[in-house]
Amino acid sequence: MVDHSIVAAAGTMAAATDGDRSRRARFVILLLCLGLVVAVLLSLTSGASDASPIGVISDWLFGAVPGDPALSARDRLIVYDIRLPRVILGVLIGAALAVSGAVMQGLFRNPLADPGLIGVSAGSSLGAVAVIVLGATVLAPLTLAFGTLALPLAAFCGGLATTLLLYQVATRQGRTSVATMLLAGIALAALAMALTGILIFMADDRQLRDLTFWQLGSLAGATWQKIGSVGPVIVLALAAMPFLARGLNALALGEATAGHLGIPVQRLKYTAIVGVSAAVGASVAVSGGIGFVGIVVPHLLRLLIGPDNRYLLPASALLGASLLLLADAVARTIVAPAELPIGIVTAVAGAPFFLWILLRKRGVIDL
Amino acid sequence: MIEARDVSVAIAGKPIVTGVDFDARPGEVAAIVGPNGSGKTTFLRALSGELAYTGRVALNGRDMSAMRPVEAATQRAVLPQATTLSFPFTVREVVKLGLVGGRSGVLPGEDARLPERALARVDLEGFAGRFYQELSGGEQQRVQLARVLCQVWAPVLDGKPRYLFLDEPVSSLDIKHQLIIMNIARDFARRGGSVIAILHDLNLTAMYADRIHVMHRGRLAAAGAPQDVLSDELIEKVFDCRLRVGVLPAGNVPFVLPQSAA
């Protein structure tokens, strides 16, 4: 019997020597798809109630067979109304954060750009907090007009404003200075956090409880209603990203050269900024700040399949989704029956990884 | 052909290029020479649509400023002085980027083989699997040229000539590769395309250029065939350097001219 994985691996090695990593990339994406399926099943079946994976699959495929119910009524409730929304939200947000990171890195032509690091998430938080605190008073027209969409919308606007400002500050004649970008990001994040602080200061007790719950960064509050309000935004933003892949590849040569190659650079940049702001804003609106997914995932994948965004973006979506589900599983179980905010898990795992990237790149990244 | 009339460029209010008239004809290599800071690169960047200019530039009879990026990309390819990459692309991946927006002009099935062919042309056969960042400056410059060649592989497309804009294509190359690259440029022109090249080596310019445009302080100081343009007076005036054309060194000082290449 032929071992297909060995054949495929040999094929990718041969491909690597002629500089064509597209076959390897497709193979990795296939593996990541399988990985995501496994992560989803694990998330659906792990927890206080031990529904078996086979039970969940057969129940989903065939429904409950009379006389031989694959899942008990209690398990069905847990799996479909508690775990499934949480898993879907985890997949959406993990994919959104990882792809946003990859797109921002392509846009800024820098492997260190990340929505969390350079203040985009802080801007989104400001928008979200503004709606939570001022939703009944100053921003009442907004909440009236958009209902449950007001929160993600405000988070989107906050993220968009930060990204646009950052781009204006850090880019001169098509060149983005990394030092300026990181420092401007720190300044903008500090400003957004200070304004958020003022809002929190103004909040009453009920709002404070909402805020604290939200700010910790968690998938715990996942409901079908939340998925309904932010899911379409994230799906739409993610669906737009593949159209940016070729342009982002050309952008690696610089803005001028990308233009010479026939890429409408301005349109590309604004689409990318709006898409990233929408995806990050929607994620922040439901789950608070979950850091480091956007920087760790694309970086790992670039080591594996190279920087071609046509493969990097879908691969990032898959790995981001899987890793966030994994982090959520850790968050749910490590201090059971209590639950750790998922933002803490991603930071504990991601921050050392980020330092490792910096150490590896010392002398390569020109600040 | 490319007709530029009365082209001026100002950057931050400071005039860099003033009133330049310039023609690039199919079948010809047009060289732009001049001292550092004379506005050569700025003029080429205006021609390639990168900088705003006043005046008129027509490419194959069409107004340049009205062209969309993808239209311009099918008509001309641009080689910048140096290109840094922010991510670890392989050489093959970089060269393939030449095919991202324009039309190479080869048959559809042949596009996949084009990166290898382009690399072979610039004497980088077997480099496809190497990482761009690991190459020397001269090798990187040749990889970029291979990418540019992919973009306009056929010098004539739909009966219209296409253009290569080369900003100091041989500045970081050894003499063998200078000759290889200049021969590629000449061959592109001879097959019906047109080449605009900024050059510093006057001997190489005299050898390969059909027309020389001399820039001086943002203006066109002279234009014409090499034998008409390269004079003692012009070189002294433009380069501020007393040199004499066609004079051999005294005694037995060795000198090597590209013209002696077999």
Boltz contact constraints between the chains, C-beta under 6 A:
constraints:
  - contact:
      token1: [A, 17]
      token2: [B, 129]
      max_distance: 6.0
  - contact:
      token1: [A, 18]
      token2: [B, 128]
      max_distance: 6.0
  - contact:
      token1: [A, 18]
      token2: [B, 129]
      max_distance: 6.0
  - contact:
      token1: [A, 19]
      token2: [B, 90]
      max_distance: 6.0
  - contact:
      token1: [A, 19]
      token2: [B, 91]
      max_distance: 6.0
  - contact:
      token1: [A, 19]
      token2: [B, 92]
      max_distance: 6.0
  - contact:
      token1: [A, 19]
      token2: [B, 128]
      max_distance: 6.0
  - contact:
      token1: [A, 19]
      token2: [B, 129]
      max_distance: 6.0
  - contact:
      token1: [A, 20]
      token2: [B, 92]
      max_distance: 6.0
  - contact:
      token1: [A, 109]
      token2: [B, 86]
      max_distance: 6.0
  - contact:
      token1: [A, 110]
      token2: [B, 86]
      max_distance: 6.0
  - contact:
      token1: [A, 246]
      token2: [B, 100]
      max_distance: 6.0
  - contact:
      token1: [A, 250]
      token2: [B, 97]
      max_distance: 6.0
  - contact:
      token1: [A, 250]
      token2: [B, 100]
      max_distance: 6.0
  - contact:
      token1: [A, 252]
      token2: [B, 85]
      max_distance: 6.0
  - contact:
      token1: [A, 252]
      token2: [B, 86]
      max_distance: 6.0
  - contact:
      token1: [A, 252]
      token2: [B, 87]
      max_distance: 6.0
  - contact:
      token1: [A, 253]
      token2: [B, 83]
      max_distance: 6.0
  - contact:
      token1: [A, 256]
      token2: [B, 50]
      max_distance: 6.0
  - contact:
      token1: [A, 259]
      token2: [B, 69]
      max_distance: 6.0
  - contact:
      token1: [A, 260]
      token2: [B, 78]
      max_distance: 6.0
  - contact:
      token1: [A, 261]
      token2: [B, 73]
      max_distance: 6.0
  - contact:
      token1: [A, 261]
      token2: [B, 100]
      max_distance: 6.0
  - contact:
      token1: [A, 261]
      token2: [B, 101]
      max_distance: 6.0
  - contact:
      token1: [A, 262]
      token2: [B, 69]
      max_distance: 6.0
  - contact:
      token1: [A, 262]
      token2: [B, 70]
      max_distance: 6.0
  - contact:
      token1: [A, 262]
      token2: [B, 73]
      max_distance: 6.0
  - contact:
      token1: [A, 262]
      token2: [B, 101]
      max_distance: 6.0
  - contact:
      token1: [A, 262]
      token2: [B, 102]
      max_distance: 6.0
  - contact:
      token1: [A, 263]
      token2: [B, 101]
      max_distance: 6.0
  - contact:
      token1: [A, 264]
      token2: [B, 69]
      max_distance: 6.0
  - contact:
      token1: [A, 307]
      token2: [B, 87]
      max_distance: 6.0
  - contact:
      token1: [A, 307]
      token2: [B, 89]
      max_distance: 6.0
